[in-house]
């Protein structure tokens, strides 16, 4: 049974989501502030967090930054500007729904996210490959190690890294990477790709164009 944590300070919306998700067979825990959300993330260990941005104590974006590496996050908020959507997705949110919403839309988004995750992360044994003398790649478990220590990539950073890794020496435009890694319905622009490549390079300690090469005027390629 999938577990879902609802973080929403409006009691009526929280109740509606709780009832709907329970009726779909999910195990649900609901909280109304950021402090409780961080506590339940550690103790309830949800498969997905429905996270409101406008909470009474901690900004939802700050919570997303802390939990998005380890948990699926769908942000639900009254903020419907493209800027807010891009910010939420760039800090690690997996999807973004604005109020007012139809409960059926929320259910569909949740099921689609779970299906996508199952396709991206099938349960198989590890297979380690060396990218260079310091960096080792677990191509099945989708983990990256530098000098034997795991590099903590956020979900989309990891998805981008492994997409490029599995298609080494193939040049991709930024638009192609957006479509393949973020999906055709992603709200943001190509700057998102640049931001994530920069973060991956920094976390792996890559200098210049080593491994992930910038192809001027086009996009990126992993050598």
N, C-alpha and C positions, 0 to 999 in steps of 0.2 A: 504494500500500500504506500503510495507516494504521500509525503508529508509537505504541507504548505503552511508557511507562516504569514499571517496577514498583519501588516503594520499600517494602521489607519486610525486617525484620531476622531474621525466623524463616526459616531456610534451607529447611525442608520446604515451607512455604507459598509461598515465593518460587519454588521449583522447580516446584511444582504449577501455579501461575499461568503461569509461563514456558512450560511444556510445552503447556498448554491453549491459550494465546493464539497460540503458534507454529502449532499444529495448525489454528487458525481462519484462518491466513493473515496475521496481523499481524506486523510487524517489532518485535521486543521487545528491550529493554535492561533489565537488572535491577541494582539496587544495594541496599545493606544499611544505609545511614546517611544522615543529612540532608545532610551536607557533599557527599557524592557525588551526591545527588539534585539539589542546586542547580547543581552542575557540569554534569551531564548534561542538565538542562533547557535550559541555554544552548547546549550542543554537539550533543546528539542531537535537540533541538527536537521533542519528542513531540507527537502529536495529543491524547493523553490521559495522565494520570498516575494510577496506582493508588497511593494514599498511606496508609501506616500512620501512626497517631498516635503510638504508643509506640516511638520510635526511640532509639538509645543516646546520640545527641549533641544533636540539635535536635528540639524538639517539632514534631510533624506539623502542628499548628494554625499554628505560626509559618511553616512552609514554605508552607502553603496561602495564608496572607495575601500572601506575596511573589509567588506564581506564578499565582493564580487569575484575575487580570485577562487573562492571555495564554494560559492553557492550561485545558483541561477537567480537572477533578479529581474522582475518586471516592475518598472516604476509606474505608479498611478498618481496623477496629479492634475490640478486645475490649470497648471501652466501649459499652454499649448503652442508657445512660440517655437519656431525651428531652432533657435539658439538653445533653449532649454532642452529640447530633445537631443540635440547634438552633444551637449554637455553630459547629459545622463548616459548616453550610449558610449561616449569616449572614455568615461571613467569606469566602464565595466558593465553597465546594465545590458541585459540581453534583449529587452523589448521595452516599449514605452506606450502607455495608454492614457489618454486624457479624459477628464471628466467634462460633461456627463458621458457615461458610456452605457452600452447595452451589456447586460450580464452574459449574454450568449457570446459576445465578442471576447470577453475575458476568458471564458471557457475554451473557446477555439484557440486563442493565443497560447494558453497554457498547454493544451494538448499538442499543438504544433511544436512548441519549444521542447517538450519531453521527447517527441518523436525525433526531432533533429539531433538532440543530444545522444540518443540511443544509436543513431546512424554514425555519428562522429566518434563515439567511444565504445565500440563493441568490446566485450570482455575476452581478451586473449592474452597469451603469454608475452613477456617482454622480449624485445630484440634490440640489442645495442649496436650502434654504429658510431665510428669516430668521424667527426667533422674535421678535426685537426688534433694536434697533440694534447690540447687542453679540453676541448669540447666533445662530449659524448652525447649521442642522441638515442633515446629509447623510442623507436619508430612505432611500436605497438602501444605501449603505455602512454605515448606522447608526453615525454618528459625530457628536459634538457639538463645536462650536468656540465659544470666547469670545474676542472681539477677535482672531480669526484663529488662535488657538492651541487645539489639540485638548484637550478636557477628558477626563481619564482616568477613565472610569466602569468599575467592575467589571461582570462579565457580567450579574448580576441587576439591578444598578442600571440598566444600559443597556436591558435587556429591559423593565423597569418604565417607564422614561422613554419608550421608543418605543411601548409599548402605550398609555400615556396620550396621547402625541403623536398617534398614528394615530386616536385616538378623542376628539379635542378637543371640549370642551363637553358631554361625556357624563359623568355622575356615576357612580362605581363605589364599591361598598362594599368594605371591606377584604377580606371573604371572597371577593368576586368577583375581586379582584386576586390574591389567593393562588392561586385555582384557575386563573386564566388565565396567570399569569406563573410560578408555582412548580409548579403541577400539583396534581391532586386527592390524590395520595399524599404530599404534603409533610407532614413531621412537626410543623413549628412552628405558632405561633399568629399572630394578626393583628398582634401587636407587630412582627413582621418587616417588614411593610409600612411601618409608621411609621418604623422605623430606616432603611430604604432611602430613603424620601422625604426624611428629614432629611439623609442623606448627599448625595443629589442636589442639594438646595437649597444645601448648604454648598459643594459643588464648583462649582456654577454661580454662586454668589454671589447667590442669590435672597433678597430680603428679604420677610419676612412671607408673604403668600399670593400673591405675584406669580407668575404662570404656573401653578404647581401649587397649587391652592387646597384648603384643608381644608374639607370640608362637615361641619359639626358634627353628631355623632351618626350619620353615615353613612360617609364615607370621603373620597375625593379626586376632583378633576376638574382637567384641564389646560385653561386658557383660551387 
